[in-house]
Amino acid sequence: MNVHNSRKLHSLVIFRNILNDETIKKLIILFDCNQDSKNELTDKYCDFAQSLLSNGGNLTRYLLNLVLEDENIYTLYKITGKGDGELLEPLLERELLILEFLSQFDGSQLREFIGDGTLAHWRTEKLSFGDIYHERLLEIHKKGFGIYAKYHMFILGDNGEIIPIKNPDPQALSSLSGYERERNLIIANTKALLEGKPANNVLLYGDAGTGKSSTVKAIGNEFYNLGLRIIELKKEQLHLIPELLDNISQMPLKFILFIDDLTFASDDRDFCALKATLEGGVSTRGNNTIIYVTSNHRHLIKESNSDRQGDEISIGDKIQEIISLSARFGLTVTYSKPDKDLYCKIVKDLATAGGITLQDEKLFVRAEAFAIRHGGRNPRTAKQFIDLLLSGVESI
């Protein structure tokens, strides 16, 4: 019986990646275990049970999630149309039936064979893998597959590999105060991307601490269930953009390539990679990708006095070169340092959300004093002040 189950798993082709899962590896070891040794069989049984119980304790749900999140030759066929459907379609149905059958393995026969009914139990359910899988395919543009089904924010590794952020910043749009007009422009642009309408690359420019990065992260959290994913790059990774675009251009999801706090020196030629992407080079963006950049410099380039020295022609050329990159963003949204009224509104909103009932006049005076001591008024300073009140470091 167990050998037969092991052979079924080893026969997988479309879902072969599942065999690399650590819990499934232990299940295969259990199936292959020599049943002449009950001690060894008990040991392998408990190894598998420990791994499964550490991941929810439901074998049916565990296997189903592996199936739904798997990136394989069939999902690529459905997305790109590359492959032989006459061969893949019946193979898919066969393997879904195999996995559905194996998902009902509850270990009861092994416990009876070992003679110890007190061994660890796990749960199983009656679920149709075929029906659920085909329903998921209808939502693949929202749910995705592979790592994109499990996570919604990513960073780019040193070699260009896409690495999921397992615990992303939980920033929510509802927790952001002030800058509603600016934020609504970026939200509308993101919705256009998600709806398949023309969407612009965006430059979020302004003073430090005004919420530029928080806006992008909050948008990623807000719209991930509609198929939005965010991949963050560093300045020194800009040369990897063409390869990255090739990797995600045929994905059914929508992507924001996010470059935070970007600034170039006037003689820094690294910006050519970004400039070429923005204006359309050999490797252009697909309809599923836009670029969001935050910067404290309007033209992304930190000018020096030498940039304005020389004859009129050379100075003009330098200035044109400096502004050429920022001019290629279809939408530029400016986040200016808040005035006193806006700063106090942000403080009040954060205080209300945190349950702080300090009288407004006293709250604002203390918030102003805190801002003076910590670099001026901005949403970051306001949040730091409220956090200190909530933690008790600053007495209410």
C-alpha positions in Angstrom: 0.0 0.0 0.0 2.7 2.5 1.1 5.0 1.5 -1.8 2.1 2.1 -4.2 1.6 5.6 -2.8 5.2 6.4 -3.1 5.2 5.3 -6.7 2.2 7.6 -7.4 4.2 10.6 -6.0 7.3 9.7 -8.0 5.2 9.6 -11.2 4.3 13.3 -11.0 5.4 15.4 -14.0 3.4 18.6 -13.9 3.6 18.9 -10.2 7.0 17.4 -9.8 8.2 20.5 -7.8 6.1 19.2 -4.9 8.6 16.4 -4.4 11.1 19.1 -3.2 8.9 20.2 -0.3 10.3 19.1 3.0 7.1 17.7 4.4 6.4 15.7 1.3 9.9 14.4 1.3 9.2 13.0 4.8 5.9 11.5 3.5 7.8 9.7 0.7 10.4 8.4 3.3 7.5 7.1 5.4 5.9 5.4 2.3 9.3 3.8 1.4 10.2 2.8 5.0 10.9 -0.9 5.6 7.8 -2.2 7.4 9.7 -5.1 8.9 11.1 -2.7 11.5 8.2 -1.2 13.5 10.7 1.0 15.4 12.0 2.5 12.1 8.4 2.8 10.8 7.3 4.6 14.0 10.3 7.0 13.7 9.5 7.9 10.1 5.8 8.2 10.9 6.5 10.7 13.7 9.0 12.6 11.5 6.3 13.2 9.0 3.6 14.0 11.6 5.9 16.6 13.3 6.5 18.3 10.0 2.8 18.3 9.0 1.6 19.4 12.4 4.1 22.3 12.3 2.3 23.4 9.1 -1.3 23.3 10.2 -1.9 19.6 10.7 -4.2 19.1 7.7 -2.7 17.0 4.9 -5.5 17.7 2.4 -5.1 21.5 2.8 -1.4 21.3 2.8 -1.2 19.3 -0.4 -3.9 21.5 -2.0 -1.9 24.7 -1.2 1.2 23.2 -2.8 -0.8 22.4 -5.9 -2.4 25.9 -6.1 0.9 27.7 -5.6 3.0 25.6 -7.9 4.7 27.2 -10.9 4.9 24.4 -13.5 4.8 23.6 -17.2 1.0 23.7 -17.2 0.7 27.2 -15.7 3.2 28.5 -18.1 1.3 26.8 -20.9 -1.9 28.5 -19.8 -0.2 31.9 -19.7 1.9 31.8 -22.8 0.1 29.2 -24.9 3.5 27.4 -25.4 3.1 23.7 -25.0 1.0 20.8 -26.3 -2.5 21.0 -24.7 -3.5 17.6 -26.0 -0.7 16.1 -23.9 -0.8 18.4 -20.9 -4.6 18.5 -20.3 -5.1 14.8 -19.6 -1.8 14.6 -17.6 -3.1 17.4 -15.4 -6.3 15.6 -14.6 -4.4 12.4 -13.8 -2.1 14.1 -11.4 -4.8 16.1 -9.7 -6.7 12.8 -9.0 -3.4 11.3 -7.7 -2.8 14.2 -5.3 -6.5 14.2 -4.2 -6.3 10.5 -3.4 -3.0 10.9 -1.4 -4.5 13.9 0.5 -6.8 11.4 2.2 -4.0 9.5 3.7 -4.7 9.7 7.5 -2.2 7.2 8.8 -4.8 5.0 10.5 -3.7 1.8 8.7 -0.1 2.4 9.8 -1.1 3.1 13.4 -3.1 -0.1 13.4 -0.1 -2.0 11.8 2.3 -0.6 14.4 -0.2 -1.4 17.1 -0.2 2.0 18.8 -3.4 4.0 18.4 -1.9 6.8 20.6 0.5 8.0 17.9 0.0 11.5 16.5 -3.0 12.1 14.3 -3.6 14.7 11.6 -6.6 15.9 9.7 -7.9 15.2 6.2 -10.8 16.6 4.2 -12.9 15.6 1.2 -12.0 18.2 -1.4 -12.1 18.1 -5.2 -8.6 19.1 -6.3 -9.7 19.3 -9.9 -12.6 21.7 -9.3 -10.6 23.9 -7.0 -7.6 24.0 -9.3 -9.7 25.0 -12.3 -11.4 27.7 -10.3 -8.0 29.1 -9.3 -6.9 29.2 -12.9 -9.9 31.5 -13.6 -8.4 33.9 -11.0 -4.8 33.5 -11.9 -4.5 37.2 -12.9 -5.3 38.0 -9.2 -4.0 35.0 -7.3 -0.9 34.3 -9.3 1.1 31.1 -8.8 4.5 30.1 -7.4 6.0 32.6 -5.0 3.6 35.3 -6.4 0.6 33.3 -5.0 2.2 33.2 -1.5 3.7 36.6 -1.2 3.0 40.1 -2.6 6.2 42.1 -1.9 9.7 41.2 -3.1 13.2 42.4 -3.3 15.8 41.8 -6.0 18.8 39.7 -4.9 22.4 40.5 -5.9 22.2 38.1 -8.8 18.8 39.2 -10.0 16.8 36.6 -8.2 13.4 37.6 -6.9 13.2 37.1 -3.2 9.9 37.3 -1.3 9.5 39.5 1.8 7.9 37.1 4.3 7.0 39.9 6.8 6.4 43.1 4.9 5.7 46.4 6.4 2.0 46.3 7.3 1.4 50.0 6.4 -2.2 50.6 5.5 -3.8 53.4 3.4 -6.3 53.9 6.2 -3.6 54.8 8.7 -2.0 57.5 6.5 -3.1 61.1 7.3 -2.8 64.2 5.1 -1.6 64.3 1.5 -4.9 62.9 0.3 -4.7 64.7 -3.1 -1.2 63.4 -3.7 -2.0 59.9 -2.6 -5.2 59.7 -4.6 -3.2 60.5 -7.8 -1.0 57.5 -7.2 -4.0 55.3 -6.2 -5.8 56.2 -9.4 -2.7 55.4 -11.5 -2.3 52.1 -9.8 -6.0 51.2 -10.4 -5.5 52.1 -14.1 -2.7 49.5 -14.2 -4.9 46.9 -12.5 -7.8 47.6 -14.9 -5.6 47.2 -18.0 -5.8 51.0 -18.8 -2.8 53.1 -19.7 -0.8 53.8 -16.5 2.2 56.1 -16.0 5.6 55.6 -14.3 5.5 57.8 -11.2 8.1 60.0 -9.5 7.2 60.7 -5.9 9.4 63.7 -5.0 9.6 65.7 -1.8 11.0 66.3 1.6 12.1 63.4 3.8 9.6 61.9 6.1 6.5 63.0 4.2 5.2 59.6 3.4 6.4 58.8 -0.1 7.6 55.3 0.6 4.8 54.6 3.0 2.3 55.4 0.3 3.8 52.9 -2.1 4.0 50.2 0.5 0.4 50.9 1.6 -0.8 50.6 -2.0 0.9 47.3 -2.3 -0.9 46.0 0.8 -4.2 47.4 -0.3 -4.4 46.0 -3.8 -2.5 42.7 -3.6 -5.8 40.8 -3.7 -6.5 42.4 -7.1 -3.2 41.0 -8.5 -0.7 43.7 -7.6 2.9 42.7 -6.6 5.8 45.0 -5.7 9.4 44.3 -6.4 11.9 46.7 -4.8 15.3 47.4 -6.4 18.3 49.2 -5.2 20.1 51.9 -7.2 23.0 49.6 -8.0 20.6 47.0 -9.4 19.2 49.2 -12.2 21.2 47.3 -14.8 19.2 44.2 -13.9 15.9 45.8 -15.0 15.9 44.4 -18.6 16.3 40.8 -17.3 13.7 41.4 -14.6 11.2 42.8 -17.2 11.8 39.7 -19.4 11.0 37.4 -16.4 7.7 39.1 -15.4 6.5 40.4 -18.8 4.3 37.3 -19.4 3.1 36.9 -15.8 -0.7 37.3 -15.4 -0.2 39.7 -12.5 0.5 43.4 -12.3 3.9 44.7 -11.0 5.3 47.9 -9.6 9.1 48.1 -9.7 9.8 50.2 -6.7 13.1 52.2 -6.3 13.2 54.0 -3.0 15.2 57.2 -2.2 16.9 57.4 -5.6 19.6 60.0 -6.1 22.4 60.3 -8.7 25.5 62.4 -8.8 25.5 64.6 -11.9 28.4 62.4 -13.4 26.8 59.1 -12.4 26.1 57.1 -15.6 24.1 54.4 -13.8 20.9 56.3 -14.5 21.2 55.4 -18.2 19.7 52.0 -17.5 16.6 53.6 -15.8 16.4 56.3 -18.5 16.4 53.7 -21.3 13.6 51.8 -19.6 11.5 54.8 -19.1 11.8 56.0 -22.7 11.6 52.6 -24.2 14.8 50.8 -25.1 15.6 47.4 -26.5 13.8 45.8 -23.5 10.7 47.8 -22.8 8.1 47.4 -20.1 5.2 45.1 -20.6 1.6 46.2 -20.1 1.8 44.6 -16.6 4.6 46.7 -15.2 5.1 50.3 -14.1 7.9 52.0 -12.1 7.5 54.0 -8.9 10.5 56.0 -7.7 10.9 58.1 -4.6 13.5 60.8 -4.3 14.3 63.9 -2.2 15.6 65.6 -5.4 13.2 66.9 -8.1 15.4 65.8 -11.0 16.8 62.7 -9.2 20.3 64.2 -9.6 22.2 66.1 -6.9 23.6 69.1 -8.6 27.0 70.7 -7.7 28.4 74.2 -8.5 30.6 72.6 -11.3 27.4 71.7 -13.1 26.7 75.4 -13.7 30.2 76.3 -14.7 31.5 76.7 -18.3 30.1 78.3 -21.4 26.4 78.7 -22.1 26.2 75.8 -24.4 27.9 73.3 -22.1 25.8 74.6 -19.1 22.7 74.1 -21.2 23.7 70.6 -22.1 24.4 69.7 -18.5 21.0 71.1 -17.4 19.2 69.2 -20.1 21.0 66.0 -19.1 20.0 66.6 -15.5 16.3 67.1 -16.1 16.1 64.5 -18.9 15.5 61.6 -16.5 12.7 63.1 -14.4 11.0 64.4 -17.5 10.4 60.8 -18.6 8.0 60.0 -15.7 4.5 60.4 -16.9 3.4 61.5 -13.4 5.3 63.5 -10.8 3.7 63.8 -7.4 5.2 66.4 -5.0 5.2 65.8 -1.2 6.0 69.1 0.4 6.8 69.6 4.1 3.5 70.2 5.9 2.6 73.5 7.4 1.5 73.8 11.0 -2.2 73.1 10.3 -1.5 70.0 8.3 1.1 68.8 10.8 -1.4 69.2 13.7 -4.1 67.4 11.7 -1.7 64.4 11.2 -0.8 64.4 14.9 -4.5 64.5 15.9 -5.5 61.7 13.5 -2.7 59.5 14.8 -3.5 60.3 18.4 -7.2 59.4 17.8 -6.3 56.1 16.1 -4.0 55.3 19.1 -6.7 56.1 21.7 -4.8 59.1 23.1 -7.3 61.6 24.6 -4.9 64.4 25.4 -6.4 67.9 25.0 -5.8 69.2 21.5 -4.0 72.4 22.6 -1.6 70.6 24.9 -1.1 67.8 22.3 -0.3 70.3 19.5 2.1 72.3 21.7 4.0 69.2 22.7 4.0 67.9 19.1 5.4 71.2 17.8 8.2 71.1 20.5 9.0 67.5 19.5 9.2 68.5 15.8 11.6 71.4 16.6 13.9 69.0 18.5 13.7 66.3 15.7 14.3 68.0 12.4 11.0 69.7 11.7 7.4 69.0 10.9 6.6 65.9 8.8 4.4 62.8 9.1 7.4 60.7 10.3 8.0 63.1 13.2 4.4 63.0 14.0 4.3 59.2 14.2 7.5 59.1 16.2 5.9 61.5 18.7 2.7 59.5 19.0 4.6 56.2 19.3 6.5 57.7 22.2 3.3 58.7 23.9 1.8 55.2 23.4 4.9 53.5 24.7 5.0 55.7 27.8 8.4 57.1 27.0 6.7 60.5 26.7 4.2 60.9 29.5 0.7 61.9 28.6 
